[in-house]
Amino acid sequence: MLGLALLAVALALSCHAAEVRPLVLAANFGKFTAYIQQIVPVLRPDRIGPDLAEWYWGLPKWLSLLGETLMMAYLGTLLGALGGFVLCFVAAGNLVRSSAIRFAAKRFLEICRTVPEIVFALIFVIAFGLGPMVGVLALAIHTTGALGKLFSEVVENIDMKPVEGLTGTGASWVETVRFAVLPQVLSNFASYGLLRFEINVRGAGVMGFVGAGGIGQELLIAIRNFYYSDVSAILLMIVLTVFAIDLSTEKLRHHLIGGEGMR
Amino acid sequence: MSERRPGTLRATALADLDALRLRHPEQFRTDWAGRLRVAGTLAGVVGLAGYGLWALDFSPVRILNGLGRLGGFALEMLPPSAGGRFGVFLQALAETLGIAFVGTLAAALLAFPVAFLAARNVVPNPFARFTVRRGLDVMRSVDVLIWALIWINVVGLGPFAGALAIACSDFGAFGKLFSEAIETGDRRPGEGVVASGGSALHRIRFGLIPGVLPVLASQVLYFFESNTRSATIIGIVGAGGIGQYLTELIRVLELQQVAFLVLMILVTVAVIDGVSGRLRRAIIGGPGR
C-alpha cells in the first residue's frame, strides 16, 4: 500500500515536471495519425515501378550514407572494444591487486559510459570539425565504457585454476592473461562486442542529428522540412538494416556461445 | 622421485622438455589450420577497419589538432561552475527525471497486455504472434531521438514530446522482454489452475502473472535507469529536459557550465542506479525466497 502511494506521488510529480497534457495529446492525436498517413507513400498497383522510383528517388545517396553509418558503427565498436579490452583486465578484481589502479580504471569506464555518445559527439564536432570521424570517436568512447564494464565482469567470473597454474610456473602478468584468462573469455567478449555493434548501428543512425556523419542528417532534414515520403523511405531503410544486423549478429552469437558449450 | 630437484616447476619442465615432447606429442603439434583461420579472420577485421578509416577521412593531422583543442577545452572546463543558474539547471534535471519516469511507466503499462499476445504459451497462433512481434520490433528499432522528432510535430516542442518518445521506443523493448519472461515462466501453476476448472483467463491471471510480475518489475526499474540517460539527450532535438541547456552551452562554449551539467548528470545517474539496484534486489530476492 505504501509502495503504491509512493508510486502515485512520484507519478504526479513527474507528470507535472514533464508537462504531461493528456488533453493536448487527445486533441492532436488526429495529427499523429494524419502524419503517419502522410508519410506513407502513394503506391498504385498498376504503376508500381514508377511510384517506387519516385519514392526512393535518392536511393544511391541514401545507400552510400547508410554504408557510412554502418562503417561508423563498425569502427566505433572495434576501437571501443580495443579500449575496453585493454582496460577490463586492469579493472578486474581478481587480476589486479592494487585497489588504486582498479578504482581509477573503473571510474574512467563509468564516466565513458554515463555520458551519452551524442554529448561526446557535440563536443567533438567543435574540436574536430563536422564529419563521420567525430561520430566514430564518440561511439568508440561510449563503447569503451560499456564494454569495459561487461568485459571486466566476465574476467571476474573466470575459473582461477589456470591462472594459479601459470603463476606457479613463473609466468609474467601478461603471459598469465594471454594463456590462462584469454581462452576462457574470448567467446564471451566477441558475443558482447556483437551485441554492442547492434546498439551502435542505432546510435550511428542519429549521429547525423548533431553533424557527426551518417544517414541521420538526411532524416533530420526530411522530418524538419516535412518531406513526408522521404521520411518513410529513410526510416524504412534504417529499420530494415537494423533488422538484418540484429538477425545476423544473433546467429553469429549463438554460433559463438554454442561453440563454447561443445568444447 | 629422488632426481626431482626442488625448484620452480618451470625449470623442471624445461630440463625435461624432450621427454615431455615424446610423451605428449598432441600438446606440441602446431595447429596450422586453426592458426590460418584466426589469421584470416583477423586480416578481414583489420582490412575492413583500414578501408573504413580511409573511407571516413580519418587523418592523423585532424586528430592531433582536435586533441589539442580538446585539451584546451578540458582546461577551460575547470573549475565547473553553474554560472548562477543552479536553480534553472535543477528544474531542468527534475524535468528530465519526470520524462524518464512517465515515459517508462506508460511504456510498461501499454506493453503489459501486448506482451501476452506475443508469448507462445498464451497465444498459440503463430501468425498473430508473428505480427505482434514484428510490430514491436519496428517500434524498438526506431531511435528515441527520431521518435522525439515525430512527436514534436504532433504535440509541439517541450518535455511532453520527450516522454511520448521514450514511451514509444520502450514500448517495443518492453513488449519483447516481457513476452520472453512470460514464455520462460513456470508452467505448473497454470496447469494447476486449469485442472481445478479455471478458464484460460484464470490461467493467465492466477497461474502466470504472479510468477512473472517480479521479473517484469525489475526490468522496468532497469529501463528507468537507462532512460534517465536517454532523457538527458532528448533535449538536443528540443524535447525538453537538461539536454536543451547542454546543447546550447556546448554550442556557445560555456565550458564551465557544461562541466557542471555533466557532473550533475553523473551524480543523478549514480544515485538512481544505486536506489533502483537496491529496489531490484529487494523485488527479485523477496518473493523468490
Interface residues (C-beta under 8 A of the other chain):
Chain A: A10 L11 L13 S14 C15 H16 A17 A18 E19 V20 R21 V24 L25 N28 F29 K31 F32 Y35 E68 M71 M72 Y74 L75 L78 I111 T114 V115 P116 I118 V119 L122 I123 F124 I126 A127 F128 G129 G131 P132 M133 V136 G168 T169 G170 R202 G203 G205 V206 F209 V210 G213 L219 L220 I223 R224 L235 I238 V239 V242 F243 D246
Chain B: T8 L9 R10 A13 V45 L48 A49 G52 L53 A55 L56 D57 F58 R62 I63 N65 G66 L67 R69 L70 F73 A94 E95 L97 G98 I99 F101 V102 G103 L105 D137 V138 S141 V142 D143 L145 I146 L149 I150 W151 N153 V154 V155 G156 G158 P159 F160 G162 A163 L164 R229 S230 T232 I233 I236 V237 G240 L246 T247 I250 R251 L253 V258 V262 I265 L266 V269 A270
